[in-house]
Amino acid sequence: MSDAEAIGADDEARSLLEELVSIPSPTPEESRCAEALAAFFEERGREVRIDDVGNVRAPADESVLYTSHVDTVPGEIPVRIETGENGPELWGRGSVDAKGPLAAMAVAAVRSGVSFVGVVGEESGSRGARHLVEDRSAPEAVVNGEPSGWDGITLGYRGILQGTYVATSESGHTSRPENNAIQDAIAWWSAVEERFDTDDYDPVFERVTPKPVAVEGGTSEDGLAVEATMEVQLRVPPRYAADEVREIADAELRAGTVNWYDAVEPTMQSPRTPVARAFRVAIRGAGGTPRLLRKTGTADMNIYADAWDCPMATYGPGDSDLDHAPNEHIELRELDRAVAVLERVAEELQ
């Protein structure tokens, strides 16, 4: 029997996860779930409070801060336990993203005595993480909770640049050759996509990925103009800063304006930090082979890395391919192993 197989069912972690998944918490409706999480800490004698934006904060040993998010994307998945190929599976919205990591970190934080924060709003603007970095100083280390698999350590995330393009042109007969606002919007976005076009062999993590997420256009209500609005996102790899990507996109403007309303910087952590080393030791100790990961999306770790000068990584049980999916579920053995790994990591960093 391998060390991983020898790790038994963690009834405390499984019970907490099922309770949290059973309480819907789509952004920004996290309060009931946050109260249940706070009660878990109170019942175990830990100091805990819910702050002004709704974060669950249980301060303690600052050698490492364990933090994950309470909110989920919308969508109802009946909460149930099914038997899968590798044992029992918990089905339900948030079981992977990110209540699995959240429950694992809460249990490990109680047992090891390290600090914990359950943040709100990660799925839409990261209001909890943004408040946290403004409201407190940096801990000695951070472990952010997102699904990586129990043997995976996420060290890198791309950043994101978000904006709204707006253009207006005089109305006129469609036989006229001049561009209208809709054509101006298409022309700008086509130029941006061409500017960031790369070889298909380049890893996605290393690319700028431009993506329009909403488009509206047509004749204005008074009939005197043509209007176009486009919501856009550009994922930013670590070789760029968000401002560099913005400047390149702005240089392609020939008509219209862009309101860039959000920029989150990319992050790539070293595999040689004390946090990464502690995870490698803990995963091997649990019978696994550590995997170092880079994610093409963006997470709260980007916010922490931009504000706090301390080592960090992202970790949590669950298959990230099931994030936001209609079949979201987690193998409970993954949860058991992740708690054991997080306990060992806390011991290594304390």
C-alpha positions as CSV (number, residue, x, y, z in Angstrom):
1,M,0.0,0.0,0.0
2,S,1.4,3.4,-1.0
3,D,1.6,6.3,1.5
4,A,-1.2,8.1,-0.5
5,E,-3.5,5.0,-0.1
6,A,-2.6,4.8,3.6
7,I,-4.2,8.3,4.2
8,G,-7.6,7.5,5.6
9,A,-10.9,9.2,5.2
10,D,-10.8,12.7,6.8
11,D,-14.4,12.8,8.2
12,E,-14.0,16.3,9.6
13,A,-12.9,17.7,6.2
14,R,-15.5,15.7,4.3
15,S,-18.3,16.9,6.6
16,L,-17.3,20.6,6.3
17,L,-17.0,20.4,2.5
18,E,-20.5,18.8,2.2
19,E,-21.9,21.5,4.4
20,L,-20.3,24.4,2.5
21,V,-21.3,22.9,-0.9
22,S,-24.9,22.5,0.3
23,I,-25.1,26.3,0.9
24,P,-25.3,28.2,-2.4
25,S,-22.9,31.1,-2.5
26,P,-22.8,32.6,-6.0
27,T,-21.1,36.0,-6.1
28,P,-22.2,38.3,-4.3
29,E,-24.4,36.1,-2.1
30,E,-21.8,34.5,0.1
31,S,-23.0,35.6,3.6
32,R,-24.7,32.3,4.6
33,C,-21.8,30.2,3.6
34,A,-19.3,32.6,5.2
35,E,-21.3,32.3,8.5
36,A,-21.1,28.5,8.4
37,L,-17.4,28.7,7.8
38,A,-16.9,31.1,10.7
39,A,-18.9,28.8,12.9
40,F,-16.5,26.0,12.1
41,F,-13.6,28.0,13.5
42,E,-15.6,29.3,16.5
43,E,-16.6,25.7,17.5
44,R,-12.9,24.8,17.6
45,G,-11.9,27.7,19.8
46,R,-10.4,29.9,17.1
47,E,-10.7,33.6,17.0
48,V,-12.7,34.5,13.9
49,R,-14.6,37.5,12.5
50,I,-16.4,38.5,9.3
51,D,-15.0,41.7,8.0
52,D,-16.6,44.7,6.3
53,V,-16.7,43.1,2.8
54,G,-17.7,39.6,4.0
55,N,-14.3,37.9,4.3
56,V,-14.0,35.2,7.0
57,R,-10.8,36.0,9.0
58,A,-9.2,33.7,11.5
59,P,-5.8,35.3,12.4
60,A,-3.2,33.1,14.1
61,D,0.4,32.1,13.3
62,E,1.6,34.3,10.5
63,S,4.3,32.0,9.2
64,V,1.8,31.2,6.5
65,L,-1.6,32.5,5.5
66,Y,-4.0,29.9,4.0
67,T,-6.7,31.6,1.9
68,S,-9.3,30.5,-0.6
69,H,-12.6,31.9,-1.9
70,V,-16.2,31.3,-0.6
71,D,-18.0,32.4,-3.7
72,T,-18.9,30.3,-6.8
73,V,-20.2,30.9,-10.2
74,P,-24.0,30.5,-10.6
75,G,-25.6,27.1,-11.4
76,E,-27.5,24.5,-9.6
77,I,-26.0,21.0,-9.3
78,P,-27.8,18.6,-6.9
79,V,-25.6,18.0,-4.0
80,R,-25.0,14.3,-3.6
81,I,-22.3,11.6,-3.0
82,E,-21.8,9.1,-5.8
83,T,-19.4,6.2,-6.1
84,G,-16.7,6.8,-8.8
85,E,-13.8,4.8,-10.1
86,N,-11.6,6.0,-7.2
87,G,-14.2,6.0,-4.4
88,P,-16.8,8.4,-3.2
89,E,-17.3,11.7,-5.1
90,L,-19.1,14.8,-3.8
91,W,-21.1,16.5,-6.6
92,G,-22.3,20.1,-6.3
93,R,-21.5,23.7,-7.4
94,G,-18.3,24.8,-5.9
95,S,-17.1,21.3,-4.9
96,V,-14.0,22.0,-7.0
97,D,-13.9,25.7,-7.4
98,A,-13.1,26.4,-4.7
99,K,-14.9,24.9,-1.7
100,G,-12.7,21.8,-1.9
101,P,-9.6,23.9,-1.4
102,L,-11.5,26.2,1.1
103,A,-12.5,23.2,3.3
104,A,-9.1,21.6,3.1
105,M,-7.4,24.8,4.1
106,A,-9.8,25.6,7.0
107,V,-9.3,22.1,8.5
108,A,-5.5,22.3,8.1
109,A,-5.4,25.8,9.5
110,V,-7.3,24.7,12.6
111,R,-5.1,21.7,13.2
112,S,-1.8,23.5,12.6
113,G,-2.6,26.9,14.1
114,V,-1.8,29.0,11.0
115,S,-3.8,32.1,9.8
116,F,-6.8,31.6,7.5
117,V,-9.0,33.9,5.4
118,G,-12.0,32.8,3.3
119,V,-12.4,35.6,0.8
120,V,-15.4,36.7,-1.2
121,G,-15.9,37.9,-4.7
122,E,-13.1,36.0,-6.4
123,E,-15.3,35.1,-9.4
124,S,-16.1,38.7,-10.1
125,G,-13.5,41.4,-9.4
126,S,-11.7,39.8,-6.4
127,R,-13.3,42.3,-4.0
128,G,-12.3,40.2,-1.0
129,A,-8.6,39.8,-1.9
130,R,-8.4,43.5,-2.9
131,H,-9.8,44.5,0.5
132,L,-7.4,42.1,2.3
133,V,-4.2,43.5,0.8
134,E,-5.3,47.0,1.7
135,D,-6.4,46.2,5.2
136,R,-3.4,44.2,6.5
137,S,0.3,43.7,6.1
138,A,2.0,40.8,4.3
139,P,2.3,37.5,6.1
140,E,5.5,35.5,5.9
141,A,4.1,33.3,3.2
142,V,0.8,32.7,1.3
143,V,-0.9,29.6,0.0
144,N,-3.9,30.5,-2.1
145,G,-6.6,27.9,-2.6
146,E,-7.6,26.8,-6.1
147,P,-7.9,23.3,-7.6
148,S,-4.5,22.0,-8.7
149,G,-4.9,18.3,-7.8
150,W,-3.6,17.0,-4.5
151,D,-0.1,16.5,-6.1
152,G,0.0,19.8,-8.1
153,I,1.5,23.2,-7.2
154,T,0.5,26.2,-9.2
155,L,3.3,28.8,-9.4
156,G,2.1,31.0,-12.3
157,Y,-1.0,32.8,-13.6
158,R,-1.5,35.2,-16.5
159,G,-2.8,38.6,-15.7
160,I,-5.8,40.3,-17.3
161,L,-6.6,43.6,-18.9
162,Q,-10.3,44.5,-19.3
163,G,-11.9,47.4,-21.1
164,T,-14.9,48.8,-23.0
165,Y,-14.5,50.1,-26.6
166,V,-17.0,52.7,-27.7
167,A,-17.4,54.3,-31.1
168,T,-20.0,56.5,-32.8
169,S,-20.4,57.6,-36.4
170,E,-22.9,59.6,-38.3
171,S,-25.8,57.6,-39.8
172,G,-25.9,57.3,-43.5
173,H,-27.0,55.1,-46.4
174,T,-25.3,51.7,-46.2
175,S,-24.1,52.1,-49.8
176,R,-21.6,54.8,-48.6
177,P,-17.9,53.6,-48.5
178,E,-16.9,55.2,-45.2
179,N,-16.6,53.0,-42.2
180,N,-19.4,53.2,-39.7
181,A,-18.9,52.7,-35.9
182,I,-19.5,48.9,-36.2
183,Q,-16.8,48.6,-38.8
184,D,-14.4,50.8,-36.7
185,A,-14.9,48.4,-33.8
186,I,-14.3,45.4,-36.0
187,A,-11.2,47.0,-37.5
188,W,-9.7,47.9,-34.2
189,W,-10.2,44.4,-32.7
190,S,-8.9,42.7,-35.8
191,A,-5.7,44.9,-35.6
192,V,-5.3,44.0,-31.9
193,E,-5.7,40.2,-32.7
194,E,-3.2,40.5,-35.5
195,R,-0.7,42.4,-33.3
196,F,-0.7,39.7,-30.7
197,D,-0.9,36.8,-33.1
198,T,1.8,34.1,-32.3
199,D,3.0,30.8,-33.5
200,D,0.6,28.0,-32.6
201,Y,3.6,26.2,-31.1
202,D,4.0,28.9,-28.4
203,P,2.6,27.7,-25.1
204,V,-0.7,29.4,-24.3
205,F,0.7,30.7,-21.0
206,E,3.3,32.7,-22.9
207,R,0.8,34.4,-25.2
208,V,-1.4,37.5,-25.0
209,T,-4.9,36.2,-25.6
210,P,-7.3,38.8,-26.8
211,K,-11.0,37.9,-26.4
212,P,-14.1,40.0,-27.0
213,V,-16.8,39.0,-24.4
214,A,-19.8,41.2,-25.5
215,V,-20.7,43.3,-28.5
216,E,-23.5,45.7,-29.1
217,G,-24.1,48.0,-32.1
218,G,-26.6,49.6,-34.4
219,T,-28.5,52.8,-35.2
220,S,-29.0,55.1,-32.2
221,E,-32.5,55.7,-30.8
222,D,-32.8,59.1,-32.6
223,G,-31.7,57.6,-35.9
224,L,-28.9,60.1,-36.3
225,A,-25.8,57.9,-35.5
226,V,-24.4,54.4,-35.6
227,E,-23.0,53.2,-32.2
228,A,-20.8,50.3,-31.3
229,T,-19.7,49.0,-27.9
230,M,-17.4,46.1,-27.3
231,E,-16.3,44.5,-24.0
232,V,-12.8,43.1,-24.3
233,Q,-10.3,41.1,-22.2
234,L,-6.7,40.5,-22.9
235,R,-4.8,37.8,-20.9
236,V,-1.3,39.0,-20.0
237,P,1.7,36.6,-19.8
238,P,4.5,37.3,-17.3
239,R,6.8,38.7,-20.1
240,Y,4.5,41.7,-20.3
241,A,3.1,44.2,-17.8
242,A,-0.6,45.0,-18.1
243,D,0.3,48.6,-19.1
244,E,2.5,47.4,-22.0
245,V,-0.4,45.4,-23.4
246,R,-2.7,48.4,-23.0
247,E,-0.2,50.7,-24.9
248,I,0.0,48.2,-27.7
249,A,-3.8,47.9,-28.0
250,D,-4.2,51.7,-27.8
251,A,-1.7,52.2,-30.6
252,E,-4.1,50.3,-33.0
253,L,-7.0,52.7,-32.4
254,R,-8.0,54.7,-35.5
255,A,-11.5,55.6,-34.3
256,G,-13.4,55.3,-31.0
257,T,-12.1,55.2,-27.5
258,V,-11.3,52.5,-24.9
259,N,-12.0,52.7,-21.2
260,W,-9.6,50.3,-19.5
261,Y,-11.3,49.7,-16.2
262,D,-9.3,46.8,-14.7
263,A,-5.7,45.5,-14.8
264,V,-4.3,42.6,-12.9
265,E,-0.6,41.8,-13.3
266,P,0.6,38.3,-14.2
267,T,2.7,36.4,-11.7
268,M,5.3,33.6,-11.9
269,Q,6.7,32.3,-8.6
270,S,10.0,30.6,-8.3
271,P,10.0,26.8,-7.7
272,R,12.9,27.4,-5.2
273,T,10.9,29.4,-2.6
274,P,10.3,27.9,0.9
275,V,6.6,27.5,0.0
276,A,7.3,25.5,-3.2
277,R,9.9,23.4,-1.3
278,A,7.5,22.7,1.5
279,F,4.9,21.4,-0.9
280,R,7.4,19.2,-2.7
281,V,8.4,17.6,0.6
282,A,4.7,17.2,1.7
283,I,3.5,15.7,-1.5
284,R,6.4,13.2,-1.6
285,G,5.7,12.4,2.0
286,A,2.1,11.6,1.1
287,G,3.3,9.2,-1.7
288,G,2.9,11.6,-4.7
289,T,5.1,13.0,-7.4
290,P,4.9,16.9,-7.3
291,R,3.7,18.6,-10.5
292,L,4.6,22.3,-11.1
293,L,1.8,24.1,-12.9
294,R,1.2,27.3,-14.8
295,K,-2.4,28.4,-15.3
296,T,-3.6,30.4,-18.3
297,G,-6.3,32.2,-16.3
298,T,-6.1,34.7,-13.4
299,A,-6.6,34.2,-9.6
300,D,-6.4,36.0,-6.3
301,M,-2.7,35.0,-6.1
302,N,-2.1,37.7,-8.8
303,I,-3.5,40.3,-6.3
304,Y,-1.4,39.0,-3.4
305,A,1.8,38.8,-5.5
306,D,1.4,42.4,-6.7
307,A,0.8,43.7,-3.2
308,W,2.9,41.5,-0.9
309,D,6.6,40.7,-1.1
310,C,6.5,37.2,0.2
311,P,6.8,33.6,-1.2
312,M,3.5,32.1,-2.3
313,A,1.9,29.3,-4.3
314,T,-1.6,28.1,-5.2
315,Y,-2.8,24.7,-4.2
316,G,-6.0,22.6,-3.6
317,P,-7.7,19.3,-4.3
318,G,-9.9,18.8,-7.4
319,D,-9.6,18.7,-11.2
320,S,-9.6,22.2,-12.5
321,D,-11.1,21.0,-15.8
322,L,-14.3,20.7,-13.8
323,D,-14.3,24.4,-12.8
324,H,-17.7,26.0,-13.6
325,A,-18.8,22.8,-15.4
326,P,-22.3,21.2,-15.2
327,N,-20.7,18.0,-13.9
328,E,-18.6,19.6,-11.2
329,H,-17.5,17.1,-8.5
330,I,-14.5,16.1,-6.4
331,E,-13.1,12.8,-5.4
332,L,-13.1,12.8,-1.6
333,R,-9.8,10.9,-1.5
334,E,-8.3,14.0,-3.1
335,L,-9.7,16.1,-0.3
336,D,-8.2,13.7,2.4
337,R,-4.8,13.8,0.8
338,A,-4.8,17.6,0.3
339,V,-5.5,18.2,4.0
340,A,-2.6,15.9,4.9
341,V,-0.3,17.8,2.5
342,L,-1.5,21.2,3.9
343,E,-0.9,20.2,7.4
344,R,2.7,19.1,6.5
345,V,3.3,22.3,4.6
346,A,2.2,24.4,7.6
347,E,4.6,22.4,9.8
348,E,7.5,22.9,7.4
349,L,6.9,26.7,7.3
350,Q,6.3,27.2,11.0
